[in-house]
Amino acid sequence: MPKVSEIKKNAAVEYDGNVYFVKDIERSVPQGRAGGSIYRMRMYNVVTGAKLDESFKDSDMLNLADLTRRPVTLSYIDGDEYVFMDSEDYTSYSLNKETIADEALFIAEDTQNLQVVVLNDAPVGVDLPGVVELVIVDTAPAMKGSSATSRTKPATLTTGLVVQVPEHISTGDRIRVNVEECKFTGRA
């Protein structure tokens, strides 16, 4: 059982009988009092997605949750259900679009390095790679001679995600998008 000061972002912890993903950690050292740091954590319930903001002393202890991550590929999308297939044992995992709403914008049929997060044999979420490759389906026409400028334009990708791209990028181009910052990083 690690101390709160040893918990890192994206860890899964047990707290008040539920399992949470730690999405943000803020450390502060209160002035004028003896003692250690205070850690403010923004956590999301693995099952319901409910947000919880909680503060802990650096000496508090938290249990790490027993989550399993399985490598998968997207098999198909059936209405609001995303169906993933395990890359090793071909097990099928279904997740509702509401459950993975943020991640769904980065998942195309050929997205590589996806992982399904499993808790007690039930899928509860998807882990994305740091960078994904997506195809532009709609953007303004490319302008000649604009490759040297830093101006950008909006581009809609196959998943519906809209990112800013340089003016020389055109419809049909395959680009790389940073998942955490939701930014264009280059052509694929």
Backbone as ProteinMPNN parsed JSONL, in Angstrom:
{"seq_chain_A": "MPKVSEIKKNAAVEYDGNVYFVKDIERSVPQGRAGGSIYRMRMYNVVTGAKLDESFKDSDMLNLADLTRRPVTLSYIDGDEYVFMDSEDYTSYSLNKETIADEALFIAEDTQNLQVVVLNDAPVGVDLPGVVELVIVDTAPAMKGSSATSRTKPATLTTGLVVQVPEHISTGDRIRVNVEECKFTGRA", "coords_chain_A": {"N_chain_A": [[0.859, -1.178, 0.0], [0.945, 1.991, -1.097], [2.183, 5.274, -0.12], [0.421, 8.42, -0.349], [2.05, 10.323, -1.529], [3.521, 8.844, -3.313], [1.884, 8.147, -5.379], [1.079, 8.303, -8.807], [0.049, 10.209, -11.757], [-2.736, 8.965, -13.679], [-2.865, 6.569, -12.358], [-4.616, 3.821, -10.844], [-6.702, 3.78, -8.102], [-8.046, 2.553, -4.969], [-10.689, 3.871, -3.131], [-12.846, 4.755, -0.58], [-14.386, 2.426, -1.034], [-14.695, 2.349, -3.786], [-13.312, 2.325, -7.142], [-10.943, 4.446, -8.603], [-9.604, 6.505, -11.24], [-6.69, 8.419, -11.154], [-6.473, 11.552, -12.3], [-5.36, 14.099, -12.09], [-2.904, 15.693, -10.146], [-2.14, 17.84, -7.545], [0.283, 19.393, -5.7], [0.785, 20.94, -2.6], [2.399, 23.017, -0.196], [1.551, 23.907, 2.817], [1.932, 27.046, 4.472], [3.295, 28.05, 7.606], [2.608, 25.948, 9.234], [3.445, 23.053, 10.985], [4.444, 20.006, 9.52], [3.642, 17.956, 6.674], [3.267, 17.944, 3.103], [0.3, 18.75, 1.219], [-1.775, 16.892, -0.848], [-3.768, 17.38, -3.562], [-6.121, 15.676, -5.297], [-7.614, 14.988, -8.392], [-10.005, 12.793, -9.249], [-11.543, 10.163, -11.131], [-14.356, 8.089, -11.161], [-14.046, 4.738, -12.014], [-16.096, 3.104, -12.994], [-18.57, 4.627, -13.122], [-17.745, 7.137, -14.01], [-17.917, 9.423, -12.553], [-16.776, 12.492, -11.128], [-14.353, 13.186, -8.61], [-12.985, 15.27, -6.236], [-10.383, 15.32, -4.028], [-8.512, 15.798, -0.979], [-5.372, 14.908, 0.429], [-3.084, 14.055, 3.068], [0.505, 13.879, 2.927], [1.349, 11.583, 4.193], [-0.762, 9.835, 4.212], [-2.267, 6.696, 3.252], [-2.994, 4.845, 0.3], [-4.753, 2.284, -1.446], [-3.645, 0.579, -4.327], [-5.529, -0.134, -7.187], [-6.661, -3.226, -8.622], [-6.332, -3.451, -11.681], [-6.527, -4.565, -15.058], [-4.827, -4.336, -18.117], [-5.481, -4.842, -21.468], [-4.203, -5.564, -24.686], [-5.801, -4.41, -27.605], [-7.779, -4.291, -30.671], [-9.918, -2.215, -32.631], [-12.868, -3.688, -33.514], [-15.504, -3.256, -34.634], [-18.085, -0.718, -34.93], [-21.178, -0.549, -33.486], [-23.893, 1.126, -33.665], [-24.19, 2.786, -30.713], [-22.304, 1.267, -29.482], [-18.979, 0.319, -29.019], [-16.966, -2.163, -30.214], [-14.335, -4.11, -29.249], [-11.528, -6.23, -30.013], [-9.546, -8.559, -28.352], [-6.085, -8.682, -28.793], [-4.541, -10.872, -28.249], [-5.948, -13.19, -27.137], [-8.328, -13.094, -28.485], [-10.719, -12.309, -27.266], [-13.842, -10.644, -26.965], [-14.681, -7.284, -26.3], [-17.108, -5.02, -25.248], [-17.911, -1.598, -25.234], [-19.811, 1.164, -24.209], [-20.538, 4.152, -26.041], [-20.884, 6.465, -24.478], [-19.399, 5.868, -22.213], [-16.765, 5.965, -23.096], [-16.49, 8.505, -24.199], [-14.659, 10.735, -24.467], [-12.333, 9.452, -25.389], [-13.234, 8.257, -27.733], [-13.119, 10.081, -29.827], [-10.582, 9.813, -30.798], [-10.323, 7.309, -31.816], [-10.06, 5.343, -34.541], [-10.826, 2.95, -37.156], [-8.381, 1.81, -37.811], [-6.639, 2.386, -35.748], [-3.743, 2.011, -33.833], [-2.145, 0.239, -31.065], [-4.037, 0.276, -28.926], [-5.553, -0.161, -25.698], [-7.699, -2.013, -23.607], [-9.127, -1.337, -20.491], [-9.605, -3.455, -17.831], [-11.696, -4.402, -15.186], [-12.369, -6.654, -12.729], [-13.054, -8.652, -14.696], [-14.676, -7.178, -16.4], [-14.952, -4.748, -18.981], [-13.918, -1.382, -18.528], [-12.878, 0.927, -19.574], [-10.785, 2.675, -22.023], [-7.403, 2.801, -22.946], [-5.39, 5.067, -24.625], [-2.8, 5.409, -27.147], [0.022, 7.728, -27.037], [0.145, 9.275, -29.36], [-1.938, 9.441, -32.197], [-2.862, 8.342, -35.521], [-4.778, 9.921, -37.958], [-7.187, 10.564, -40.583], [-7.801, 13.415, -42.627], [-10.963, 14.664, -43.342], [-12.284, 16.927, -44.067], [-11.366, 20.161, -44.892], [-10.2, 23.517, -45.509], [-9.086, 24.362, -48.849], [-5.655, 23.641, -49.75], [-3.117, 26.139, -49.676], [-0.994, 27.566, -52.062], [2.45, 28.083, -51.531], [2.227, 28.46, -48.825], [3.56, 27.006, -46.955], [5.623, 27.968, -45.445], [4.601, 29.633, -43.567], [3.165, 30.253, -40.306], [0.487, 30.119, -39.949], [-2.73, 28.712, -39.227], [-5.482, 26.417, -39.918], [-8.819, 25.127, -39.4], [-9.407, 21.569, -39.298], [-11.406, 18.806, -40.049], [-11.513, 15.542, -38.815], [-11.646, 11.94, -39.505], [-12.984, 10.849, -37.311], [-14.572, 12.847, -36.363], [-13.372, 14.69, -34.803], [-11.999, 17.959, -34.462], [-9.174, 19.705, -35.374], [-6.503, 22.137, -35.339], [-4.586, 22.778, -38.185], [-1.597, 23.275, -40.202], [-1.638, 25.605, -43.001], [-0.827, 24.389, -45.414], [-1.658, 21.761, -45.425], [-3.981, 19.359, -46.69], [-7.324, 18.104, -47.589], [-7.811, 14.629, -47.148], [-5.229, 14.044, -46.411], [-3.113, 12.176, -44.217], [-2.647, 12.534, -40.839], [-0.75, 13.073, -37.782], [-1.84, 13.134, -34.434], [-1.504, 14.549, -31.268], [-2.655, 13.017, -28.428], [-3.077, 13.813, -25.718], [-2.826, 16.646, -25.73], [-4.435, 17.279, -27.834], [-3.551, 18.152, -30.371], [-2.207, 18.89, -33.63], [0.612, 17.139, -34.831], [2.144, 16.506, -36.979], [2.602, 15.264, -40.387], [1.602, 11.94, -41.283]], "CA_chain_A": [[0.0, 0.0, 0.0], [1.834, 3.152, -1.187], [1.771, 6.568, 0.431], [-0.166, 9.324, -1.344], [3.138, 11.017, -2.226], [4.083, 7.942, -4.318], [0.884, 7.913, -6.426], [1.328, 9.071, -10.026], [-1.115, 10.426, -12.624], [-3.274, 7.815, -14.41], [-2.891, 5.364, -11.53], [-5.957, 3.427, -10.397], [-6.664, 3.602, -6.644], [-9.292, 2.244, -4.273], [-10.991, 4.888, -2.133], [-14.247, 4.67, -0.139], [-15.064, 1.278, -1.622], [-14.783, 2.47, -5.239], [-12.041, 2.405, -7.853], [-10.834, 5.732, -9.294], [-8.403, 6.886, -11.985], [-6.158, 9.71, -10.731], [-6.212, 12.304, -13.526], [-4.576, 15.305, -11.839], [-2.377, 15.78, -8.781], [-1.579, 19.151, -7.232], [0.959, 19.338, -4.403], [0.984, 22.253, -1.985], [3.029, 22.991, 1.116], [0.963, 24.999, 3.591], [2.863, 27.852, 5.26], [2.939, 28.339, 8.989], [2.211, 24.827, 10.062], [4.38, 21.932, 10.935], [3.831, 18.881, 8.822], [4.05, 17.756, 5.29], [2.549, 18.49, 1.958], [-1.08, 18.354, 0.957], [-1.958, 16.472, -2.234], [-5.147, 17.468, -4.041], [-6.239, 14.774, -6.445], [-8.86, 14.918, -9.157], [-10.147, 11.384, -9.596], [-12.776, 9.791, -11.82], [-14.808, 6.736, -10.873], [-13.789, 3.871, -13.164], [-17.351, 2.542, -13.501], [-19.593, 5.634, -13.432], [-17.15, 8.332, -14.597], [-18.16, 10.573, -11.675], [-15.556, 13.195, -10.71], [-14.175, 13.357, -7.175], [-11.801, 16.029, -5.842], [-10.104, 14.947, -2.642], [-7.198, 16.211, -0.481], [-4.737, 13.927, 1.296], [-1.769, 14.369, 3.622], [1.504, 13.052, 2.25], [1.554, 10.323, 4.913], [-1.926, 8.959, 4.021], [-2.019, 5.523, 2.422], [-4.064, 4.461, -0.624], [-4.57, 1.004, -2.133], [-3.691, 0.579, -5.785], [-6.576, -1.048, -7.651], [-6.227, -4.348, -9.44], [-6.842, -3.303, -13.043], [-5.761, -5.244, -16.089], [-4.871, -3.687, -19.424], [-5.36, -5.837, -22.524], [-4.04, -4.978, -26.023], [-6.973, -4.674, -28.447], [-8.02, -3.53, -31.892], [-11.334, -1.93, -32.818], [-13.489, -4.603, -34.483], [-16.544, -2.522, -35.343], [-18.944, 0.16, -34.133], [-22.577, -0.92, -33.694], [-24.686, 2.168, -33.016], [-23.418, 3.428, -29.642], [-21.394, 0.281, -28.895], [-17.677, 0.095, -29.639], [-16.584, -3.542, -29.928], [-12.895, -4.307, -29.387], [-11.109, -7.619, -29.937], [-8.259, -8.777, -27.706], [-5.087, -9.052, -29.788], [-3.864, -12.105, -27.862], [-6.833, -14.355, -27.014], [-9.504, -12.828, -29.324], [-11.902, -12.018, -26.466], [-14.546, -9.454, -27.416], [-15.05, -6.342, -25.247], [-18.01, -3.967, -25.719], [-17.986, -0.403, -24.402], [-20.775, 2.146, -24.672], [-19.907, 5.401, -26.479], [-20.881, 7.41, -23.359], [-18.324, 5.482, -21.296], [-15.473, 6.36, -23.661], [-16.791, 9.665, -25.055], [-13.444, 11.51, -24.757], [-11.399, 8.625, -26.147], [-13.823, 7.879, -29.023], [-12.697, 11.041, -30.847], [-9.25, 9.454, -31.284], [-10.32, 5.899, -32.206], [-10.503, 5.006, -35.899], [-10.762, 1.499, -37.335], [-7.004, 1.331, -37.937], [-5.826, 2.916, -34.651], [-2.847, 1.006, -33.266], [-1.706, 0.322, -29.66], [-5.124, 0.516, -27.985], [-5.668, -1.106, -24.592], [-8.928, -1.952, -22.837], [-8.902, -1.461, -19.056], [-10.556, -4.445, -17.338], [-11.847, -4.501, -13.736], [-13.207, -7.824, -12.405], [-13.468, -9.267, -15.96], [-15.572, -6.301, -17.167], [-14.236, -3.588, -19.515], [-14.371, -0.12, -17.942], [-12.315, 2.079, -20.266], [-9.8, 2.468, -23.079], [-6.165, 3.577, -22.888], [-4.931, 5.434, -25.965], [-1.377, 5.735, -27.252], [0.284, 9.162, -26.934], [-0.114, 9.909, -30.652], [-2.716, 8.605, -33.124], [-2.895, 8.785, -36.915], [-6.144, 10.054, -38.461], [-7.281, 11.14, -41.927], [-8.605, 14.634, -42.731], [-12.088, 14.508, -44.28], [-12.759, 18.235, -44.528], [-10.602, 21.361, -44.53], [-10.097, 24.471, -46.619], [-8.048, 23.934, -49.799], [-4.272, 24.025, -49.462], [-2.708, 27.358, -50.37], [0.376, 27.493, -52.564], [3.403, 28.979, -50.888], [1.895, 28.728, -47.426], [4.252, 26.066, -46.077], [6.594, 28.657, -44.597], [3.921, 30.459, -42.572], [2.71, 29.519, -39.121], [-0.965, 30.238, -39.838], [-3.41, 27.421, -39.225], [-6.887, 26.374, -40.3], [-9.452, 23.949, -38.795], [-9.569, 20.386, -40.141], [-12.243, 17.768, -39.442], [-10.926, 14.223, -39.041], [-12.618, 10.855, -39.723], [-13.734, 10.56, -36.087], [-15.36, 14.015, -36.001], [-12.493, 15.597, -34.066], [-11.525, 19.11, -35.227], [-7.89, 20.22, -34.891], [-5.884, 23.17, -36.165], [-3.469, 22.257, -38.981], [-0.986, 24.309, -41.043], [-2.383, 25.891, -44.222], [-0.433, 23.564, -46.562], [-2.278, 20.443, -45.285], [-5.241, 19.346, -47.44], [-8.267, 17.005, -47.372], [-7.276, 13.332, -47.548], [-3.921, 13.814, -45.806], [-3.073, 11.42, -42.963], [-1.841, 13.325, -39.909], [-0.548, 12.561, -36.429], [-2.452, 14.021, -33.449], [-1.162, 14.288, -29.876], [-3.918, 12.734, -27.742], [-3.216, 14.582, -24.488], [-2.996, 18.065, -26.013], [-5.372, 17.393, -28.948], [-2.876, 19.028, -31.325], [-1.512, 18.374, -34.814], [2.056, 17.022, -34.608], [2.837, 16.314, -38.247], [2.025, 14.312, -41.34], [1.936, 10.535, -40.99]], "C_chain_A": [[0.903, 1.239, 0.0], [1.264, 4.384, -0.477], [1.218, 7.423, -0.703], [0.935, 10.011, -2.154], [3.77, 10.157, -3.325], [3.127, 7.666, -5.479], [1.169, 8.838, -7.611], [0.024, 9.266, -10.809], [-1.439, 9.153, -13.389], [-3.181, 6.502, -13.645], [-4.335, 5.063, -11.152], [-5.86, 3.113, -8.903], [-8.043, 3.23, -6.115], [-9.481, 3.293, -3.192], [-12.481, 4.83, -1.829], [-15.029, 3.549, -0.835], [-15.238, 1.326, -3.122], [-13.385, 2.525, -5.838], [-12.041, 3.683, -8.682], [-9.535, 5.795, -10.095], [-7.972, 8.246, -11.471], [-5.759, 10.462, -11.992], [-5.336, 13.538, -13.304], [-4.14, 15.313, -10.38], [-1.747, 17.155, -8.606], [-0.996, 19.078, -5.822], [1.125, 20.747, -3.863], [1.591, 22.053, -0.6], [2.478, 24.173, 1.901], [2.016, 25.728, 4.423], [2.371, 27.963, 6.694], [2.425, 27.155, 9.776], [3.223, 23.707, 9.899], [3.683, 20.782, 10.222], [4.24, 18.869, 7.375], [3.157, 18.43, 4.288], [1.106, 17.997, 1.933], [-1.18, 18.029, -0.536], [-3.44, 16.548, -2.573], [-5.224, 16.633, -5.31], [-7.615, 14.895, -7.083], [-8.941, 13.483, -9.68], [-11.498, 11.163, -10.271], [-13.098, 8.339, -11.524], [-14.674, 5.9, -12.136], [-15.099, 3.394, -13.798], [-18.326, 3.621, -13.968], [-19.041, 6.868, -14.137], [-17.326, 9.575, -13.752], [-16.83, 11.155, -11.186], [-15.538, 13.327, -9.192], [-12.879, 14.135, -6.944], [-11.58, 15.767, -4.362], [-8.699, 15.416, -2.274], [-6.682, 15.173, 0.5], [-3.457, 14.509, 1.869], [-0.759, 13.449, 2.961], [1.743, 11.713, 2.939], [0.365, 9.372, 4.785], [-1.566, 7.816, 3.079], [-3.245, 5.248, 1.541], [-3.73, 3.104, -1.233], [-4.575, 1.221, -3.63], [-4.716, -0.459, -6.212], [-5.985, -2.114, -8.558], [-6.892, -4.268, -10.81], [-5.927, -4.042, -14.006], [-5.91, -4.461, -17.378], [-4.572, -4.736, -20.486], [-5.185, -5.142, -23.867], [-5.209, -5.392, -26.916], [-6.897, -3.91, -29.757], [-9.527, -3.297, -31.986], [-11.878, -2.872, -33.885], [-14.512, -3.858, -35.314], [-17.3, -1.639, -34.361], [-20.38, -0.183, -34.496], [-23.447, 0.081, -32.953], [-23.835, 2.91, -32.003], [-22.449, 2.472, -28.965], [-20.107, 0.193, -29.713], [-17.245, -1.309, -29.236], [-15.106, -3.704, -30.268], [-12.577, -5.792, -29.299], [-9.706, -7.687, -29.348], [-7.262, -9.286, -28.745], [-4.415, -10.386, -29.476], [-4.802, -13.312, -27.813], [-8.176, -14.17, -27.725], [-10.804, -12.678, -28.535], [-12.517, -10.718, -26.972], [-14.934, -8.599, -26.211], [-15.935, -5.254, -25.85], [-18.028, -2.814, -24.721], [-18.962, 0.575, -25.036], [-20.053, 3.443, -25.023], [-19.854, 6.434, -25.355], [-19.726, 7.141, -22.404], [-16.971, 5.987, -21.785], [-15.616, 7.58, -24.566], [-15.531, 10.454, -25.425], [-12.482, 10.733, -25.651], [-11.91, 8.319, -27.557], [-13.406, 8.825, -30.147], [-11.333, 10.703, -31.449], [-9.184, 8.024, -31.81], [-10.915, 5.741, -33.599], [-10.314, 3.496, -36.065], [-9.342, 0.973, -37.435], [-6.078, 1.873, -36.842], [-5.037, 1.785, -33.998], [-2.611, 1.262, -31.78], [-2.809, 0.724, -28.686], [-5.083, -0.534, -26.887], [-7.017, -0.904, -23.917], [-8.56, -2.167, -21.377], [-10.004, -2.36, -18.506], [-10.512, -4.482, -15.816], [-12.822, -5.637, -13.458], [-13.833, -8.439, -13.663], [-14.459, -8.434, -16.768], [-14.785, -5.102, -17.69], [-14.805, -2.289, -18.941], [-13.815, 1.104, -18.66], [-11.312, 1.673, -21.321], [-8.603, 3.357, -22.816], [-5.69, 3.811, -24.313], [-3.421, 5.589, -25.98], [-1.198, 7.253, -27.178], [-0.051, 9.933, -28.195], [-0.9, 8.934, -31.524], [-2.653, 9.206, -34.521], [-4.341, 8.783, -37.394], [-6.111, 10.736, -39.828], [-8.193, 12.36, -41.903], [-9.714, 14.405, -43.756], [-12.596, 15.849, -44.786], [-11.861, 19.345, -43.985], [-10.569, 22.282, -45.742], [-8.988, 24.002, -47.564], [-6.666, 24.434, -49.393], [-3.914, 25.252, -50.279], [-1.262, 27.224, -50.815], [1.25, 28.507, -51.841], [3.127, 29.227, -49.417], [2.638, 27.812, -46.458], [5.218, 26.758, -45.123], [5.922, 29.507, -43.521], [3.455, 29.604, -41.405], [1.203, 29.638, -38.933], [-1.596, 28.859, -39.918], [-4.859, 27.574, -39.67], [-7.5, 25.134, -39.648], [-9.572, 22.809, -39.801], [-10.4, 19.365, -39.371], [-11.672, 16.411, -39.823], [-12.018, 13.162, -39.143], [-13.478, 10.569, -38.5], [-14.635, 11.71, -35.659], [-14.565, 15.038, -35.211], [-12.045, 16.728, -34.989], [-10.243, 19.624, -34.579], [-7.401, 21.304, -35.839], [-4.672, 22.566, -36.873], [-2.857, 23.409, -39.781], [-1.743, 24.439, -42.371], [-2.034, 24.981, -45.399], [-1.0, 22.139, -46.506], [-3.632, 20.46, -46.002], [-6.09, 18.117, -47.1], [-7.659, 15.703, -47.91], [-5.914, 13.035, -46.951], [-4.081, 13.037, -44.501], [-2.13, 12.17, -42.026], [-1.715, 12.615, -38.562], [-1.079, 13.606, -35.447], [-2.019, 13.59, -32.058], [-2.457, 14.158, -29.092], [-4.111, 13.636, -26.527], [-3.504, 16.049, -24.754], [-4.002, 18.334, -27.132], [-4.818, 18.35, -30.02], [-2.26, 18.247, -32.463], [-0.022, 18.291, -34.496], [2.845, 16.798, -35.894], [2.087, 15.388, -39.17], [2.457, 12.908, -40.954], [2.674, 9.92, -42.164]], "O_chain_A": [[1.563, 1.51, 1.003], [0.058, 4.514, -0.268], [1.51, 7.18, -1.874], [0.759, 10.253, -3.348], [4.48, 10.682, -4.182], [3.51, 7.024, -6.456], [1.466, 10.019, -7.427], [-0.97, 8.585, -10.561], [-0.552, 8.362, -13.71], [-3.396, 5.435, -14.22], [-5.178, 5.96, -11.143], [-5.046, 2.291, -8.485], [-9.066, 3.545, -6.722], [-8.561, 3.58, -2.426], [-13.296, 4.854, -2.752], [-16.199, 3.72, -1.179], [-15.867, 0.435, -3.692], [-12.401, 2.743, -5.132], [-13.011, 3.977, -9.38], [-8.513, 5.23, -9.704], [-8.802, 9.148, -11.358], [-4.818, 10.066, -12.68], [-4.645, 13.979, -14.222], [-4.92, 14.979, -9.489], [-0.924, 17.581, -9.416], [-1.698, 18.741, -4.869], [1.557, 21.646, -4.584], [1.332, 21.056, 0.074], [2.887, 25.313, 1.679], [2.892, 25.095, 5.011], [1.167, 27.968, 6.95], [1.868, 27.321, 10.861], [3.765, 23.467, 8.82], [2.466, 20.622, 10.323], [5.066, 19.661, 6.922], [2.403, 19.354, 4.595], [0.754, 16.982, 2.534], [-0.725, 18.801, -1.38], [-4.264, 15.872, -1.958], [-4.486, 16.86, -6.269], [-8.639, 14.903, -6.4], [-8.085, 13.022, -10.435], [-12.464, 11.882, -10.014], [-12.236, 7.466, -11.62], [-15.134, 6.302, -13.205], [-15.19, 3.294, -15.022], [-18.85, 3.545, -15.079], [-19.795, 7.58, -14.8], [-16.937, 10.667, -14.167], [-15.89, 10.423, -10.875], [-16.573, 13.551, -8.565], [-11.81, 13.722, -7.393], [-12.478, 15.967, -3.544], [-7.802, 15.439, -3.118], [-7.441, 14.625, 1.3], [-2.815, 15.352, 1.242], [-1.112, 12.369, 2.487], [2.288, 10.797, 2.323], [0.459, 8.218, 5.203], [-0.685, 7.943, 2.229], [-4.384, 5.398, 1.982], [-2.566, 2.807, -1.503], [-5.41, 1.96, -4.151], [-4.76, -1.553, -5.649], [-4.94, -1.917, -9.179], [-7.892, -4.939, -11.064], [-4.717, -4.133, -13.797], [-6.996, -3.976, -17.696], [-3.557, -5.43, -20.425], [-5.937, -4.217, -24.173], [-5.567, -6.569, -26.98], [-6.073, -3.012, -29.933], [-10.315, -4.093, -31.477], [-11.412, -2.862, -35.024], [-14.419, -3.819, -36.541], [-17.181, -1.78, -33.144], [-20.765, -0.118, -35.663], [-23.713, -0.08, -31.762], [-22.874, 3.586, -32.37], [-21.83, 2.836, -27.965], [-20.138, 0.017, -30.931], [-17.166, -1.615, -28.046], [-14.678, -3.473, -31.399], [-13.264, -6.536, -28.599], [-8.799, -6.974, -29.778], [-7.563, -10.217, -29.492], [-3.781, -10.972, -30.354], [-4.488, -14.354, -28.389], [-9.069, -15.006, -27.581], [-11.884, -12.899, -29.084], [-11.799, -9.798, -27.361], [-15.452, -9.114, -25.22], [-15.564, -4.634, -26.846], [-18.144, -3.027, -23.515], [-18.943, 0.79, -26.248], [-19.066, 3.797, -24.377], [-18.896, 7.202, -25.273], [-19.141, 8.072, -21.85], [-16.128, 6.39, -20.983], [-14.936, 7.677, -25.588], [-15.356, 10.807, -26.591], [-11.886, 11.3, -26.567], [-11.112, 8.142, -28.477], [-13.345, 8.412, -31.305], [-10.965, 11.244, -32.492], [-8.114, 7.564, -32.208], [-12.105, 5.97, -33.815], [-9.711, 2.845, -35.212], [-9.111, -0.207, -37.169], [-4.857, 1.823, -36.992], [-5.591, 0.74, -33.656], [-2.847, 2.366, -31.291], [-2.545, 1.439, -27.719], [-4.635, -1.659, -27.109], [-7.437, 0.229, -23.68], [-7.782, -3.063, -21.052], [-11.189, -2.077, -18.682], [-9.44, -4.579, -15.219], [-13.97, -5.593, -13.899], [-15.033, -8.714, -13.678], [-15.031, -8.939, -17.734], [-14.028, -4.492, -16.936], [-16.022, -2.113, -18.875], [-14.246, 2.222, -18.377], [-11.018, 0.491, -21.499], [-8.761, 4.535, -22.498], [-5.597, 2.877, -25.109], [-2.817, 5.871, -24.945], [-2.183, 7.988, -27.251], [-0.475, 11.087, -28.137], [-0.576, 7.748, -31.588], [-2.424, 10.403, -34.693], [-5.047, 7.783, -37.261], [-5.136, 11.397, -40.183], [-9.232, 12.352, -41.243], [-9.45, 14.006, -44.89], [-13.266, 15.91, -45.817], [-11.632, 19.449, -42.78], [-10.874, 21.867, -46.861], [-8.055, 23.323, -47.135], [-6.521, 25.493, -48.783], [-4.343, 25.399, -51.423], [-0.403, 26.814, -50.034], [0.837, 29.636, -51.577], [3.732, 30.115, -48.819], [2.369, 27.841, -45.257], [5.59, 26.187, -44.098], [6.604, 30.046, -42.65], [3.364, 28.381, -41.511], [0.688, 29.294, -37.869], [-1.079, 27.957, -40.578], [-5.388, 28.68, -39.784], [-6.778, 24.178, -39.365], [-9.804, 23.033, -40.989], [-10.139, 19.089, -38.2], [-11.381, 16.151, -40.991], [-13.189, 13.452, -38.895], [-14.603, 10.09, -38.645], [-15.386, 11.575, -34.693], [-15.047, 16.146, -34.975], [-11.745, 16.493, -36.159], [-10.221, 19.939, -33.389], [-7.828, 21.381, -36.991], [-3.833, 21.923, -36.242], [-3.526, 24.415, -40.016], [-2.406, 23.499, -42.81], [-2.856, 24.81, -46.299], [-0.831, 21.382, -47.462], [-4.354, 21.455, -45.935], [-5.631, 17.206, -46.411], [-7.07, 15.682, -48.991], [-5.474, 11.885, -46.977], [-5.058, 13.218, -43.774], [-0.971, 12.416, -42.36], [-2.467, 11.692, -38.249], [-0.815, 14.8, -35.591], [-2.143, 12.42, -31.697], [-3.274, 15.079, -29.084], [-5.201, 14.171, -26.326], [-4.342, 16.644, -24.074], [-4.384, 19.482, -27.359], [-5.524, 19.234, -30.506], [-1.843, 17.101, -32.298], [0.554, 19.237, -33.959], [4.072, 16.89, -35.898], [1.071, 14.801, -38.799], [3.526, 12.705, -40.379], [3.042, 8.746, -42.115]]}, "name": "protein", "num_of_chains": 1, "seq": "MPKVSEIKKNAAVEYDGNVYFVKDIERSVPQGRAGGSIYRMRMYNVVTGAKLDESFKDSDMLNLADLTRRPVTLSYIDGDEYVFMDSEDYTSYSLNKETIADEALFIAEDTQNLQVVVLNDAPVGVDLPGVVELVIVDTAPAMKGSSATSRTKPATLTTGLVVQVPEHISTGDRIRVNVEECKFTGRA"}
